[in-house]
Amino acid sequence: MSGTLYGIGIGPGDPELLTLKAVRLIAACPVLAWPAPLQGDGLARTIAAPHIPAGKTEIAIRLSFRPERDDTDDAYDCGAATIAGHLEQGRDVAVLCEGDPLFFGSFIYLMTRLSGRFPIQVVPGIASPMAAAAVALHPLSTLEDAVALIPATRPEAEIERLLQAAESAVIMKIGRHLPKVRRVLDRLGLTHKALVVERATQDAQRLIPLADAAEAPYFSLILVHA
Amino acid sequence: MSGTLYGIGIGPGDPELLTLKAVRLIAACPVLAWPAPLQGDGLARTIAAPHIPAGKTEIAIRLSFRPERDDTDDAYDCGAATIAGHLEQGRDVAVLCEGDPLFFGSFIYLMTRLSGRFPIQVVPGIASPMAAAAVALHPLSTLEDAVALIPATRPEAEIERLLQAAESAVIMKIGRHLPKVRRVLDRLGLTHKALVVERATQDAQRLIPLADAAEAPYFSLILVHA
């Protein structure tokens, strides 16, 4: 009997925004894996820390975290192989995933590598658009609104087309793309309605009207409703 | 000192998908309010039931639940007035919200009516697109994918334009709009990739390839990745 691979959404940062199911499975699984930078624990391990009992086997999946990283990283091959070793021995493995595992989550790359060989279950988590909307008291959508979730890494014309197609938008992964995004929102007359939310629900959380934002970190997003 | 109004996301249906923060605040608030049909408890109250201690004051906000309901319903005025009475007396009020409070949530209509008069906090919840993706093991987005969240109530041409602008889409509130959505997906050659998810994480959950779906309830959605 092989173990089960769990992708566990741990939410945006506040350790109280884990679900009961996430907390139960983290406690129950003997092996935990988490994406991390080349050194240190990384955000996922830090968010989940209050809920991790002593005595777990832990696997750090060391990623270079290029903003537009691809899925060919050797770290995923290596992490998947280590995880597979535990699953083959019948040990359940919980992968800690910031936000939601299947929404821009690195869990997808592990799932792809291990799919078909082992049972897989995903526990959804609070995704960053909902976390940012909550701290900003910003309605994402009512009635017939369409919502576009847009990586700021996209070309300028494509961001514009998506913003024109939907009533509500969340532009993610801002970082060095702030000037480009600002140009598009300026052209559409939306800058005065746009809010930058940095690190929603984390200690370093900040909310800044786009008009006043000089820069924005990679882990920030812009909320705008036309 | 007035009380605080809490909008509490309680997730898609599985009572284990409440966050720790939601459970804590439901236990702490003396007054609970929840949207409900004209008779009975409704889904939000049912999902949260295992986490509701005895002795709460409860306010049912009775809605007619027309699929494209507007925000002029007298029930919101009446519910907001009752809630305001408790807040003025210094009692905190937790509004139970299926999914996430600010993503197609009726909490938005209460927040609009009470904003500026009382402190308001929102606890984000697991939204239905993430819940459906989890049970289907369906990656919503990687790298530079844009995701469109589209009410099926929209006109056919607008659904088509949104689907063409984004790599990934979740089409919500299907119900009687199934034939229209199927026509659009057929035209775009996406029907064979589309999955209908009904009542994700609830006991009555069903997953059906769109090609095999004869009908779909209002609380179903379609996942499709181009």
Interface residues (C-beta under 8 A of the other chain):
Chain A: G9 G11 P12 D14 P15 E16 L17 L18 T19 L20 K21 V23 R24 E68 R69 D70 D71 D100 P101 L102 F103 F104 I108 Y109 M111 S115 I120 V122 V123 P124 G125 I126 A127 M130 A131 A133 A134 V135 L137 H138 P139 L140 S141 T142 L143 E144 D145 A146 V147 A148 L149 I150 P151 T153 R154 E158 R161 L162 A165 A166
Chain B: G9 G11 P12 D14 P15 E16 L17 L18 T19 L20 K21 V23 R24 E68 R69 D70 D71 D100 P101 L102 F103 F104 I108 Y109 M111 S115 I120 V122 V123 P124 G125 I126 A127 M130 A131 A133 A134 V135 L137 H138 P139 L140 S141 T142 L143 E144 D145 A146 V147 A148 L149 I150 P151 T153 R154 E158 R161 L162 A165 A166
